[in-house]
Amino acid sequence: MAIRRKASASWKGVLKGGSGRFNAGGVSGAFDFHSRFEDGEGTNPEELLGAALASCFSMALSSNLEKWGAVPELIETEAEVILDRLQNGWVISKIILNTRVVASGIDYETLRKLAEETKRTCPIGKALMAVPVIELKVTKA
């Protein structure tokens, strides 16, 4: 059975002077040229993509740890999405996942291997396979 999720966005005006709003379930917010390409207030599609990946990865890693026999207590993941302007336009060239894991019953090397597997197999990670580099940094607390 497929599970359907919906999100929406709207944009008013020209690129540099316009503004947008998004809604994803119970989360909504504003975005504009300044929040995407400069340091303006609001969010942007890249941060939303990063939040989706960090959330999916954290949940999937918890499941994989539990299946392995470890006890996950806390998984904190930050996704840094790199947007580069190339000759052919803007591209997401890299995503860096920094994850901090508090879990008992697992050593660091096994945790790192499970995290790498999770990066490749979580649904959002699979959807982002076109991104040239998704780098993973794991810390066991």
Secondary structure as GFF3:
##gff-version 3
##sequence-region A 1 141
A	DSSP	beta_strand	7	12	.	.	.	ID=ss1
A	DSSP	beta_strand	19	24	.	.	.	ID=ss2
A	DSSP	beta_strand	27	31	.	.	.	ID=ss3
A	DSSP	alpha_helix	33	37	.	.	.	ID=ss4
A	DSSP	alpha_helix	45	68	.	.	.	ID=ss5
A	DSSP	beta_strand	71	86	.	.	.	ID=ss6
A	DSSP	beta_strand	89	104	.	.	.	ID=ss7
A	DSSP	alpha_helix	108	121	.	.	.	ID=ss8
A	DSSP	alpha_helix	123	127	.	.	.	ID=ss9
A	DSSP	beta_strand	133	140	.	.	.	ID=ss10
###
